[in-house]
């Protein structure tokens, strides 16, 4: 199988770090070995401790490169910080007073944030000819509405419309914290302590169910797709008009 460009949604946490380790080792089932690995770290404007993900990456990269056999080429790692703040605001924060009653009074802030991240990742992948995007969502965290089958199926379908294949290789395998720790420690990688930025919304209560998540995504994804189309065609004004700010 020919090597190809691979992108990973990288937060610096244990699951995205494990996914990076697998990609470096070429050990993800049905995924070609990587020529280059693009770690896409998203900035939503609500994160603290900004240096944690990059510091963890620098340590992990050195450890992983030393484990690659001498006769093999080492994949190049590109760490890209991409801003999704404006899109995140348009998808939820600007109009949450209207959106919450419209979607059964549910808090869908993290669903909106992840939708913005995937939209920005698709734009990056299309512009940089990266056909495959990996996300480290896992069954052990499926209590988060943005790590459910309802969310993943719709995101994968949206990606395919732009020629990007988005997959979730860890979802079934990493169904407990013990498994992810075992994998990371087996590679000599840090398995405890957060490597992520700490988001203001990361522990907010939500009682959203599958039907609430589906209703939100089914309404927002067509708008996001139009936004992506405009961005890819450099129609900046039309892209901006898709999600006008709540206040002028």
C-alpha angles and dihedrals in degrees: 000000000000118000117251144179114278130192125201129193097235123195097160091245125127098268098049089043090053090050090053090050091052092048092050090050093044090233104132113115114248092001120115119237111270124255091185129003117213111201106201111202112188125214113205096174093248102082129112130198093039097186098058100086095047094046091051090048093052091053094043094048093056092047093048096044090055090057097055112102114256094241093057128082115246113236113241114243120217116190109202125184110204124187117228097164098111093046092045090053091050093050096050125337099062093054107019091128088064098034100052095058089043091056100047095277092290127150104237098162094123092046089054091048093051091046089055090049093052092047091053091046091053091052091050094047094049094048093046098041095244107150100185130059123186126198124190100222113151138196091238088065098040089115083081107087091224092057097055130109088247090061098039096050093053094045092050091051092049091050093050090057087066095042095259119128109214118191138174106215097173101049099098099026100049098055095139138037090241092064095051091047091049092052095048094046091048088059093044091247126140109272103178134049123049120280093180132097109254109245122211090228101042097107102032116135119253130171093186114148130202093271091053093048091047093049092052095046094044089056098041104039095069088053091047090050091054088049091052092048091053093046092050090050091046092242092148098171094051091046091052091050092059092072109023115189120262091241126032 
